[in-house]
């Protein structure tokens, strides 16, 4: 089989890997922030439950999580298609790591500003939107981009449940042609390019933020 | 649901075997890759430009690819180059090579933050080469890098679950087998998750303990 069709397949696999990761990251970012706020807010039972949840999910391998969602959830009556399951798996995994990133930024937030906002008559919601979020977001950005490269590196776990991502394309090509070296070498190059450009983005955003605001 | 957990408990032998396999796979590859990383980190700060650049290149590529990719490269590509390895050898060597890259980069980072005077003082007292490294530099970078090495160790445990793909009977593989036989996927894998959590928490706790010892000894 020709190089052209190999490259086309790998390109499709790359798109799947990137799209699934991106969807997971976006969902994970929102739910991670929610987890961090609930935990930092010290809501009595929720804060403890979230601490345990974060600790457990952080210790769960991506493959094991994939099996739990893809095989375990249907047994509870919640069947998911492989693609949806993939996004759910990545979201659950990354949300706890992103929760930790947000939490670190929230814990670092100067209390005096909160008092000032209250003295100025701002409601908690308004304080969060106008005062806390714009600064916390900035402090977390480099860590969040770093988390994206970790998500890309964890994403092949979804190949195990049958999503045809970049890794699975390479495996499929191997089993069809008995020539593993071309697909795997090309896939490696693609992963390296994607991850290294994310690292570039991280360094760039860090530099820009420091240049603009003096600190992160 | 409770009854299903009963089925899982009945299969505790399979899960215990998987758990023990995961533990020794991680302990062995963690120890070996730390040992290798000590040597690789020396190449990473080598005064020879070519050595340093090429080692850094390999380390950077390894750190940029997913572990499953490396595992498949070892598993599928080596046989076509007439290197035949058992799946155990494949899995362990992939795990060791992958982690060596991370450990080596961590040690290099800690080394670059070590005050240069330490090395100069060592040299002034007549320490050179390996002895300088072993007696002066290594103990300090180990202590400085302790927590980061511990985090990487947890990543190693989580990467080891990928070995199930090449049929190594680790915890995830065994849990998957049990769930397939009895069709109690949710409960079985939940028990596996709990076991991973215990393992990772133990590593975290140990690192924190060691960190406290380092603090007592006057390191930050």
Boltz contact constraints between the chains, C-beta under 6 A:
constraints:
  - contact:
      token1: [A, 56]
      token2: [B, 197]
      max_distance: 6.0
  - contact:
      token1: [A, 59]
      token2: [B, 196]
      max_distance: 6.0
  - contact:
      token1: [A, 59]
      token2: [B, 197]
      max_distance: 6.0
  - contact:
      token1: [A, 59]
      token2: [B, 200]
      max_distance: 6.0
  - contact:
      token1: [A, 60]
      token2: [B, 193]
      max_distance: 6.0
  - contact:
      token1: [A, 60]
      token2: [B, 196]
      max_distance: 6.0
  - contact:
      token1: [A, 61]
      token2: [B, 158]
      max_distance: 6.0
  - contact:
      token1: [A, 61]
      token2: [B, 161]
      max_distance: 6.0
  - contact:
      token1: [A, 63]
      token2: [B, 161]
      max_distance: 6.0
  - contact:
      token1: [A, 63]
      token2: [B, 162]
      max_distance: 6.0
  - contact:
      token1: [A, 63]
      token2: [B, 172]
      max_distance: 6.0
  - contact:
      token1: [A, 64]
      token2: [B, 161]
      max_distance: 6.0
  - contact:
      token1: [A, 64]
      token2: [B, 172]
      max_distance: 6.0
  - contact:
      token1: [A, 64]
      token2: [B, 192]
      max_distance: 6.0
  - contact:
      token1: [A, 67]
      token2: [B, 176]
      max_distance: 6.0
  - contact:
      token1: [A, 67]
      token2: [B, 189]
      max_distance: 6.0
  - contact:
      token1: [A, 68]
      token2: [B, 189]
      max_distance: 6.0
  - contact:
      token1: [A, 71]
      token2: [B, 185]
      max_distance: 6.0
  - contact:
      token1: [A, 72]
      token2: [B, 185]
      max_distance: 6.0
  - contact:
      token1: [A, 72]
      token2: [B, 186]
      max_distance: 6.0
  - contact:
      token1: [A, 72]
      token2: [B, 189]
      max_distance: 6.0
  - contact:
      token1: [A, 75]
      token2: [B, 185]
      max_distance: 6.0
  - contact:
      token1: [A, 75]
      token2: [B, 186]
      max_distance: 6.0
  - contact:
      token1: [A, 76]
      token2: [B, 186]
      max_distance: 6.0
  - contact:
      token1: [A, 153]
      token2: [B, 66]
      max_distance: 6.0
  - contact:
      token1: [A, 156]
      token2: [B, 66]
      max_distance: 6.0
  - contact:
      token1: [A, 156]
      token2: [B, 68]
      max_distance: 6.0
  - contact:
      token1: [A, 167]
      token2: [B, 68]
      max_distance: 6.0
  - contact:
      token1: [A, 167]
      token2: [B, 69]
      max_distance: 6.0
  - contact:
      token1: [A, 174]
      token2: [B, 76]
      max_distance: 6.0
  - contact:
      token1: [A, 180]
      token2: [B, 76]
      max_distance: 6.0
  - contact:
      token1: [A, 180]
      token2: [B, 77]
      max_distance: 6.0
  - contact:
      token1: [A, 180]
      token2: [B, 80]
      max_distance: 6.0
  - contact:
      token1: [A, 181]
      token2: [B, 77]
      max_distance: 6.0
  - contact:
      token1: [A, 184]
      token2: [B, 73]
      max_distance: 6.0
  - contact:
      token1: [A, 184]
      token2: [B, 77]
      max_distance: 6.0
  - contact:
      token1: [A, 188]
      token2: [B, 65]
      max_distance: 6.0
  - contact:
      token1: [A, 191]
      token2: [B, 65]
      max_distance: 6.0
  - contact:
      token1: [A, 192]
      token2: [B, 61]
      max_distance: 6.0
  - contact:
      token1: [A, 192]
      token2: [B, 64]
      max_distance: 6.0
  - contact:
      token1: [A, 195]
      token2: [B, 64]
      max_distance: 6.0
  - contact:
      token1: [A, 196]
      token2: [B, 64]
      max_distance: 6.0
